[in-house]
Structure formats: structure tokens, C-alpha cells
Amino acid sequence: YMSELIDDLNNPDIMRGMVFTAYSEMLRILNRQPAFNPRAGFEVAVIDPSVFTLRRYALKQTIWTFTNTSAGYRRVSLDSLGYFAEFVDLISGREFKSSQI
């Protein structure tokens, strides 16, 4: 069974392999971020009651995470917290303004 599982995880054409590859890449990206160090600072920000928002920070890096806990689409803005900078999605590399989240 173990060899079959390993074969599945290494096969990019089946669901197990696709999910494993995507998560592995995400973990590699996150592992390189100082703000995800276990000793980095963090705070919970209240922007929308349906969106769990966490700010992680270390050195000169701040990372915002957003988790939509509602069943519908939600749009949030960091403008209300005084953050008007440009941001970069760590996974896609896409740049955007705080009002476009």
C-alpha cells in the first residue's frame, strides 16, 4: 500500500499527486518567509466578522492571512486599518492594492 501511495503522490496527473504537489510548493514558499517563523509576532485583526484575519510580522515583513468563514463571497479592505501599501500574493506573485483584497 505504501508504494502505491508514494506513486500516487508523485503522479501529477491524478488528484492525489496534484494536491500533494500544490501543498508542497505552498509549504516551500511559506517556509522561506520570516513572518511565518514560530517566534514571529502576530495579531488578530477585526475587519469583517465573517473573515478571520491574522497579521504576522518579523523583521521588515508583514504577512496578512484571510480566511472566509461565511458561505458566500467576501471582499475586505485593509484601508480601514491604515494600510494603504501595495501587496504581493506569496503564492501567485500577483501585486495589488489593499482595497483590492
N, C-alpha and C positions, 0 to 999 in steps of 0.2 A: 504493500500500500504506500509506503514512504517514497519509493522510487517513482511511482505513478504520480504522486502529489508533486514531487520535485519536477518531473517532466511537464506537468500541467503549469506550474508556476513559471517555468522557463519558456513556455509556448505563447508568443504574443498574439496568436490567432484565436485563442479561446478566452472566455471570460475570466477564469482564474488568473491566467497569465497577464491579461490586460490590467486587471485590478492590482495585482502584485507589482507590476512594473510602474504603474502610476503612483501607488503609495510609496514605493521605494524611492522614486525620484523626488517626491514631495518631502520625504524624510531627509534625503541628502541636502536639499535646499534649506530646509529649516535647521538642520544641524550646523550649518555654516553661519547662522545668524546669532550675533552676541545677545540680542534681546530674548532669545529662547534658552539661554543658559539658565539652569535651575536657580542660580543665585541672583539673576536679574530682577529688577523691580517690576512691580505690576500694580494695576489698579482697575477696578471695575468702573466703567463709565455708564451713566444712565442717559441714553439718547432717546430710546423708544422702548416702551415696556415689552414689546414683542421681539426685541433684538438684544441678545446678550452681547455686550461689548466689553472687550478686555484690551487694555493698553499695556504692552510690555516694553521695557526700556532698559538699555545698558549702553555705556559709552556714549557715542553720538547717534545711536539708532533707537527709533521708536517704531514699534510694530503694533498695529491695531488689528484685532480679530473681531469678526461679526458673525453671530450665529442667529439665524432667523428661527424663532421658536413658534411662529404662527403657521397656519396652514396656507397663507397667501403670500403674495409678493410684497416685500417691504423695501422702501428707499429711506436711507438715513443720510444725515449730513453732519460733518464734524464742525461746520461753521458755528453752530451754537455753543461749542466748547472753546472757540477761539483758535481753531486750527485751520488756516487758510493756505496751507502749503500744497505743493504737488506731491502725489504719492505714486508708488510703484507697486504693482501686484507682484509678489515674490515668485509666484508660480508661472504666470504668463509673461511677466516683464512689461505689461501694459502700464502706461502712465496715465494719470487722471487727476482731477482736482477734487478737493474734499467734498464739494457739493455734488459730485457725480457718483457717489457711493450708493 
